[in-house]
Structures are given as structure tokens and as C-alpha cells.
Amino acid sequence: MNLDILIFAAHPDDAELGCGGMIASMIKQGYKVGVVDLTEGEMSSRGTIVTRYEETKIASEILGLHYRKNLQIADSIIKNNRVNQEKIIQEIRSTKPDICFIGAPSDRHPDHGKATNLCADAIFYSGLIKIKTHDLVSQELQEVWRPHHVFHYMQDRPIDYQIILDISDVWDIKVKAIAAYTTQFNATSDDEQPKTFISDPLFFQQLQARARYFGHLGGCTYGEPFAYHNLPAGVKNFDSFFQHKQKR
């Protein structure tokens, strides 16, 4: 399946948290969007691999994703090696996205930065003709493909962003997709599972406050920030700036 946009995430729920609004917005506009999770999140303090897959399926349906894949790279020991690079290269060459989104270059969770560096390298290598990969189904030699644009989405810590996307009209979809991960977020007082940084109900309140903050900066109600990988970015015109007018 060819995609317009492919998002890479270290763990199931990272894409929903970091760019769930962008995903919902682009799908709403008719673009084909997919997510590739690098790990199964098996080292999470809460839930199991089975429940995580169930939650991911529900979240994907809420967002309307056209494609979702888990590469089953070992959680907490994400290594930037050729084996893992080729897993990502196979996905890129199989789906041929025009745009890729990857996580933050560094973050509170060490896996996030490691996953981002791995993906950034693999995205570059996916365009090298001498790196050979085969389709996992047909076993045919894959054509080289490198996305035209790569963006970073923000995770826990701030990033040096250049773009704020208005997600006001899809905020409720993002919230529902995140809430699908019932083992991970909004723990109740009688919850017997370990309490974590993200299971505290305060975490979601902070997530909403952050979206409102970036919405304020972007002249909308809710916003998501993005950074362009390997600046500067070349453009042919400024058409998009006429389509979206800032509130003054």
C-alpha cells in the first residue's frame, strides 16, 4: 500500500500523543496515513503486550489509519544497527510515503531519542540503491525510496519547532485515540497496577494545557508543534500562508 504520510513511533501510543491531531486532520482531508511502531512497549510498567495490541487496534480505528505495523524491536534497548535499519527501510520502500514523521531527537524517555536517530538514519539509507531489501510478502527486490520531507513531532520535552498545526477540529479524535490506551492513562484510585508518570490523571491535563498553549501561539484553539528535519526547507511559493491567516 502506498501512503502519503508514514509516522514512526518508539512505542504504541507515542504517535497518538505526539501527532494524533495531525494524523486525524490529514486523514480527514483524504490523505492515506500509516503508523509504524518500533516496539511492542513490553517494558511498560502497566498492561501487557496483548492489551497493548488490543488498545492499538482501537486507537487506529478511531484515527482512521490506513496502515499500522509493529516491528517488534526490543523495548528499552533500541539499537541503531543495520538489522533494525533494514526493518524500517523495508517499510519505507513498501509504503513509499511522501512525508515521514519521527519523534523528538532527545526526550525524557531514552527510547524516544534512540528511536528517532534510528529512523532518521534509515530514512536516509532507504534512498541508497546499493542497500538491498526485499518485500516481506513477495520477497521481490524493493525499489529505493526516500521520503521528500521529514518532520519531528514533540513528545515530552520541548523541541525547536518551526510549524504549529491547527488541530482544533480534530482534538476530540486525538483525545479518544489516546484514551483507547486504557492501561496507560488516567488511572483510578482503586487501580492496582503500578502508578506511572503518564497514568496520573494530571498528565492528560498537562497534555491538554500544552495543546492550548501551542494553539494560542498558532492563532487557534489547539495546536501541535513540528520541526523540519535538516533545515532549511525549500518552497516554490507561499500559497499555504494565504490559506491560513493568523488572528491578530
KEDRENDREN-443862 format. One line per 8 residues: for each residue x, y, z of C-alpha. Coordinates in pm, 1 decimal. Last residue first. Example, Ala and Ser with C-alpha at 12.3 -4.5 7.8 and 13.67 -1.06 7.14 Angstrom:
2
1367.0/-106.0/714.0  1230.0/-450.0/780.0
//
This chain:
248
-433.8/3948.8/1506.5  -564.6/3601.4/1425.3  -328.5/3429.9/1185.0  -449.9/3361.1/831.4  -427.0/3011.4/689.7  -487.1/2975.6/315.5  -261.2/3267.6/224.6  29.1/3105.6/408.6
-29.5/2783.0/217.0  31.3/2960.1/-114.2  379.9/3083.7/-21.4  560.1/2958.6/-331.2  818.2/2714.0/-461.9  941.6/2605.0/-118.0  1279.3/2484.8/12.0  1320.7/2364.3/369.5
1629.4/2474.5/561.7  1659.1/2266.2/773.9  1752.9/1903.5/821.9  1435.6/1767.4/980.9  1152.1/2021.5/995.3  1020.8/2066.7/1348.2  657.9/2021.0/1445.7  425.9/2173.2/1705.3
66.2/2057.5/1763.5  -212.3/2310.2/1818.8  -547.5/2352.6/1991.5  -767.6/2662.7/1996.3  -613.7/2859.3/1708.1  -376.1/3150.3/1648.9  -60.5/2941.0/1635.7  83.8/3065.1/1964.4
-251.1/3020.1/2139.7  -293.3/2675.8/1985.1  52.7/2592.9/2111.6  -61.3/2682.2/2462.7  -393.7/2500.3/2422.1  -208.4/2186.1/2315.6  18.0/2222.6/2618.7  -279.2/2260.5/2850.8
-434.5/1946.2/2703.3  -119.8/1744.9/2763.5  -93.7/1889.2/3115.3  -447.1/1774.8/3192.5  -356.5/1437.6/3045.6  -61.2/1401.4/3279.7  -263.2/1516.3/3582.3  -471.7/1198.1/3552.8
-155.8/1007.5/3664.6  -103.4/712.4/3429.8  165.1/901.5/3237.0  424.1/934.7/3513.2  342.0/590.2/3648.7  129.1/424.0/3914.4  175.5/48.7/3930.1  -140.8/-155.9/3864.0
-398.6/-199.0/4141.0  -631.1/77.9/4018.2  -862.3/174.7/4304.8  -771.8/545.2/4280.1  -827.9/546.0/3904.6  -551.6/554.5/3644.2  -597.1/812.6/3369.3  -359.6/665.0/3110.6
-162.0/351.1/3026.1  -396.1/56.7/3075.3  -682.2/232.6/2898.1  -487.6/300.5/2581.7  -805.8/392.8/2394.6  -792.7/725.4/2581.3  -518.5/838.8/2343.4  -740.5/774.5/2041.4
-1038.3/942.9/2208.6  -834.4/1255.1/2286.8  -697.2/1273.5/1931.7  -1049.5/1245.1/1791.4  -1173.5/1521.0/2023.0  -892.9/1748.7/1907.0  -993.5/1702.2/1542.5  -1143.4/2045.8/1471.3
-884.7/2226.7/1684.0  -583.1/2056.0/1528.0  -417.0/2372.0/1392.4  -60.0/2274.7/1306.2  224.9/2474.7/1456.7  541.8/2482.5/1247.0  901.1/2585.6/1317.7  972.1/2376.3/1627.4
1290.9/2363.3/1835.5  1164.7/2083.6/2057.8  1012.3/2092.7/2405.4  1026.8/1778.2/2624.6  754.8/1513.9/2644.7  696.7/1427.4/2279.1  716.2/1684.1/2001.9  681.8/1570.0/1640.9
982.6/1573.4/1409.7  930.7/1621.5/1036.7  1073.1/1455.2/726.7  1005.9/1562.2/366.8  1054.2/1403.9/24.1  1053.0/1049.2/160.2  1332.4/825.4/23.8  1257.3/527.1/-192.7
1468.4/251.8/-345.6  1277.2/-18.3/-528.8  1234.2/-344.0/-340.5  1367.5/-681.1/-454.5  1082.5/-930.3/-454.3  1025.4/-1148.7/-149.0  651.1/-1129.6/-226.1  541.5/-1085.7/135.4
836.6/-931.7/322.7  944.0/-723.9/23.5  1318.6/-747.5/-17.8  1597.0/-508.3/74.7  1920.6/-410.0/-99.0  2133.8/-117.1/14.0  2326.2/-35.0/-303.1  2048.5/192.1/-432.1
2066.3/431.1/-138.2  1736.6/611.2/-78.8  1631.6/396.0/215.5  1964.7/490.8/375.2  1837.9/842.2/450.6  1515.6/717.9/609.2  1711.5/452.9/799.4  1939.2/716.5/953.5
1646.1/930.0/1066.0  1461.8/623.5/1195.9  1749.9/508.4/1415.9  1808.7/860.8/1546.3  1439.4/894.7/1628.1  1421.5/556.8/1800.1  1721.2/640.2/2018.7  1573.4/979.1/2108.8
1242.5/825.3/2208.9  1390.0/522.6/2383.6  1569.6/745.4/2635.7  1235.3/867.1/2777.7  1263.2/1232.8/2884.3  1347.1/1333.8/2527.6  1611.0/1369.2/2260.6  1580.7/1389.7/1880.1
1199.4/1401.2/1920.7  986.9/1160.0/1723.3  960.7/1084.9/1352.0  717.2/1198.7/1085.2  759.2/1091.2/724.8  627.1/1262.5/413.1  591.0/1141.4/54.1  540.6/785.7/174.0
652.1/490.9/-41.3  464.8/217.0/150.2  691.7/-80.4/75.5  1012.6/118.5/38.8  952.3/293.8/369.1  853.4/-26.2/549.0  1153.4/-217.0/414.8  1382.4/69.0/517.7
1246.8/45.2/872.4  1327.8/-324.0/904.3  1658.4/-256.5/727.3  1758.5/-1.7/990.2  1686.4/-252.8/1266.1  1925.1/-510.1/1119.6  2177.2/-242.7/1017.1  2217.9/-111.9/1371.8
2075.4/179.6/1567.7  1978.2/-14.3/1877.6  1655.8/13.5/2075.1  1725.9/-148.4/2411.4  1428.1/-27.6/2617.1  1179.8/-224.4/2401.3  1324.4/-488.4/2169.9  1224.9/-427.6/1807.6
887.8/-586.3/1735.9  841.0/-405.8/1401.7  475.3/-322.3/1471.8  264.3/-220.7/1173.5  -31.6/7.8/1113.2  -193.9/106.6/784.7  -492.5/306.4/660.1  -544.2/482.6/991.1
-897.3/601.5/1070.4  -797.2/774.9/1393.8  -1058.3/585.7/1594.9  -972.1/261.6/1415.1  -602.4/303.6/1495.8  -683.4/371.2/1862.1  -891.5/52.6/1881.7  -618.1/-159.3/1723.5
-353.9/-1.7/1947.8  -558.6/-85.0/2257.4  -584.3/-450.4/2158.5  -212.5/-463.4/2075.0  -129.9/-306.8/2412.5  -360.3/-549.5/2592.7  -170.9/-845.3/2445.8  173.6/-698.3/2513.6
71.1/-644.5/2873.8  -55.2/-353.4/3082.5  133.4/-118.8/3312.0  503.1/-83.0/3391.5  587.0/-64.3/3022.2  875.6/-290.6/2919.6  670.6/-468.1/2653.7  603.2/-148.8/2462.6
556.1/-358.5/2149.8  847.2/-184.2/1981.1  910.7/11.4/1659.9  555.4/125.1/1599.7  486.4/200.4/1233.0  196.0/434.5/1164.6  9.1/491.4/839.4  -169.9/776.7/662.2
-352.1/799.4/330.9  -465.8/1157.7/272.7  -831.5/1249.3/231.6  -856.3/1573.7/428.5  -997.3/1389.8/730.6  -696.1/1159.1/713.0  -470.5/1464.9/732.4  -653.0/1605.9/1034.2
-668.6/1276.8/1224.2  -296.1/1217.0/1180.1  -205.5/1577.2/1262.8  -413.5/1558.0/1579.1  -256.6/1230.3/1684.8  86.5/1387.0/1648.8  278.9/1340.7/1972.6  33.9/1152.1/2193.1
-123.0/936.3/1923.0  216.4/862.8/1769.7  363.5/766.7/2107.9  66.0/538.8/2189.6  238.0/214.6/2073.5  607.5/267.5/2142.4  908.6/410.1/1958.0  697.8/578.3/1692.0
735.9/618.3/1315.2  475.0/806.2/1115.0  412.3/748.1/744.8  230.7/1001.3/526.4  103.8/983.5/168.6  89.6/606.3/170.6  131.3/340.7/-96.9  0.0/0.0/0.0
//
